[in-house]
Amino acid sequence: MEFFQLLGWRWDITAAKKLTQGRTPERRIMTEWWAVMLNLVTIDAEHATQVDLSEPLIVATVPTGGMLIIDGWHRLSKAVTIGLPELSAVVLTAEEEHACRILGGNDDRNEGGEEWPEEEAAGSA
């Protein structure tokens, strides 16, 4: 399973790719605006040089109301490096985002999609 994690949030990217397969991208992501967030994720520079920029990013509408790239950070890095001003993106609906979310939000679930036992969700040791 491929996943993306940022802070206390994690998404199943394999599931997100299945949900968005064959979809026409409906958004354009301005690379310069998102470039500041590249410092928050680990980028393999060699891998970034080999990615296909024609593959759309996957963006999630997160419960806080914002948007977050959950798949495509290496593509974003390459686009910034070569000066490409924008990339196409597919946006998950709130329901799709929730279905792909493994961890984070008010309904934390473990990697199997099951809810964490209450003592683990609370962070007890």
N, C-alpha and C positions, 0 to 999 in steps of 0.2 A: 504494500500500500504506500502510495506517495502521499505525503502530507506537508502542510505549511503551518508553521507556528510563529506567532508574534506575541511576545509577552505571555499572558495566561490564556491565549486563545489558540485553538488548533482546528484545522479543516482537513478533511479527507479529499485530496486533490484528485485521486482516482475516481471517486464518485462524482466530483464536480465536472471532470472531463466527460464522463458518461452522460451527464445531464445536458451538457452544452454541445455535444458532438453534432456536427452538421448545422448548427445554428448560425445564422448570419449575424455578424457583429453589429451591435446597435449603438455603440459609443466610440468616441475617439478620446484617447488619454493623452494629455499634453505631457510629454516626457520631462520637460524642464521643471514643471510643477512637482512631479512625483520624484524627481532625482534626489531631493533632500532626504527622502525616506530610505534611500539605498544604504545609508549608514546603519540602519536598524536590522538589516538582513545580511546573511553571509552569502557572498558572491564568489563563485569559482571563476576567476578571470579567464582561464583557458576555455572553460565550458561556455562562457558568455560569448566568446568569439565565434562559436560554432552554431549558435541557436538560429532558428528560422523566424525571421521577423514578420513573416506573413501569417504566422499562427497567432490568432487573437489572444490577448490576455484574458484571464477570468477575474472578474471583479465581484465582490460580495457587498451587498447592502447589509451592514452590520446593525445589530439591535439598537445601538446608540444613534442611528440615523445617518451615519457617515458611510463612506465607500472605502473599500480596501482591496488592493490587488492581492489575490490569494494564489495566483499562478501567473508567472511571467516576469519575475524579477530579473532573471538573467537576460531576457529579451529587452527589458527596460534599460538595464545597464549597457547593453550593446548599443541600443538606440541613442542613449545619452552620449556614449563615447564617439559615435560616428556623426552626431549632430542631427539625427532624425527627430523632427519636432513632435511627431505624434504616432501613436500605435492604435490599432483597432482593439476593441474589447467586447466581450460578452458579459452581461450583467446577470448574476443569479437573482432570482426573486427572493423575497424574504423567506418563503417556504423552502426554496431550494438551498439557500444559505443554511437554514436551520437543519435540513436533512444532511448537509455535508459537515456541519460543525461537530467536532469530536469533544472539544473542551472549551469552556468559557461561557459567559452569560449567566443567566439565572437558572439554567437547567443543565448544569454540567453533566457530561456523560463521559464514560471512559472510551478507550480506543475501539471497543467492540460495539459502541453505540448504546451501551447500557448505562443507566444512571449510576453515579458513584455512590457507594454506601455513605450515609450521612456523616460519619466520623471522618471519612477521607475527603469529602467535599468541603468540610469545614477546615481542613488542613491540619488535623491533629496528627501527632507523631506516634 
